[in-house]
Amino acid sequence: MKLRFSEFRSVTKWLGGALAAAMVSGAAIAASPVDLTLYYPVAVGGPITKIIDGMVADFEKANPDIHIKPIYAGTYQQTLVKALTAMKSGQPPQIAVLGSTELFTLIDEDAILPIDGIAKSATDKKWMKDFFPALMKNLETGGHVWGIPFQRSTVVMYWNKDAFKKAGLDPNQPPQTWDDIVTMGKKLTRKNASGNVTQWAIEIPSTSFPYWLFQCLTTANDVLLMNSAGDKTYFDNPKVAEALQYWVDLGRKYKITPPGIVEWGTTPKDFFEGRTAIMWTTTGNLTNVKKHAPFPFGVAMIPKHKHRGSPTGGANFHIFKKSTPAQQAAAIKFIKWMTAPDQAAQWSMKTGYIAVTPAAWKTPEMEKHVAGFPAAAVARDQLQYSVRTLSTHDNERVTKTLNDAIQAALTGKETPADALKEAQHTADRILRRYR
């Protein structure tokens, strides 16, 4: 069939218009916003959700092509369960901030991508080396980097300066060693006329994260609880038993801490209300303590035995495997922004968590903050002595065996050595298939 010139011109005009419309439509699709879901844990006190909402809003303002929906999912364990459940139901988050203990679980579930598989440029590789090495220990295994540190912490020691003064102790000199805790603790423990304790010297929580607090003692006693591959534990090492025996003795032999179980959640309240002169807890509680302590307080590194030490803790950014290339690129952009010096410094100042790069501590605002509040730098300075927190394959079950052993020893149901021997036997059985 032949077309007259006028008909041919009409057809080509229509085709040109259609092509132009298609190009405009394609450009609109290419420029369409990338939507990301962020699962975030809220495990300690303080206005965390408000702070994260503010940071997300600032990021979106600077990056209008990326939309982020934070979902606050509870504790670290609850956040992990919800993220994995969402993944298995076909609606996974693209980004999640998950506990540093959960790396092997996430790998075994095939849930996350190695960050170094997405961020491949020379600039990206340099960026991944900008973080404190101690904070990367729970993120590196099998030759890959699996996440980026963000809500990170160590255990630190808080002390009530007024209580020290009343006990005839120097309010500016906290205990430096295990022996100091005992010597000073006897003076700090106070009783009423009936012989009932009204103020304990020290509280070390033994619920929620007992393994984490226990690692302060094992690290100071120069022993690790597991290997870097996450397939072996050393719970029955004599040095581990010695550390647990010391914890038990604080309550049963020296009577300077409550015998038995001390609740994680109520320890800060006990501190605020004068029921304990010293507490060990996360640096993530620093802002909460600063706001609520009705007395002058100090913050110090965990006392040493053979040397100083604390496990790192907290949570890291991870990118889930079931995400598009565009979402992965947007996720990396968001994580880089959140951990950039200015944002990391602001986050640390508002929460008490550790700013995760040395560069963040060199920002003018952070230097001014530390000059006026030196306690803010204690957890950072302790990183030089820090080890990776307990993390293994099938981590929840392995950790539970240790937690049960710690609590059995603290309550007097078993000796530390027997409880730890049993825990090691169970851990061996669980981990055998991963070796």
Secondary structure, DSSP 8 states (H G I E B T S, - for coil): ----HHHHHHHHHHHHHHHHHHHHHHHHHHTS-EEEEEEE---SSS-HHHHHHHHHHHHHHH-TTEEEEEEE-SSHHHHHHHHHHHHHTT---SEEEEEGGGHHHHHHTT-B--GGGT--SHHHHHHHTSS-HHHHTTTEETTEE--EEEEEEEEEEEEEHHHHHHTTS-TT----BHHHHHHHHHHH-EE-TTS-EEEEEEE---SSSHHHHHHHHHHHTT--SB-TTSS-B-TT-HHHHHHHHHHHHHHHTS--S-SS---TTTHHHHHHTTSEEEEEEEGGGHHHHHHH-SS-EEEE---BSSS---BEEEEEEEEBSSS-HHHHHHHHHHHHHHHSHHHHHHHHHHH--B-SSGGGGGSHHHHHHHHH-GGGGHHHHHGGG-B-----TTHHHHHHHHHHHHHHHHTTSS-HHHHHHHHHHHHHHHHGGG-
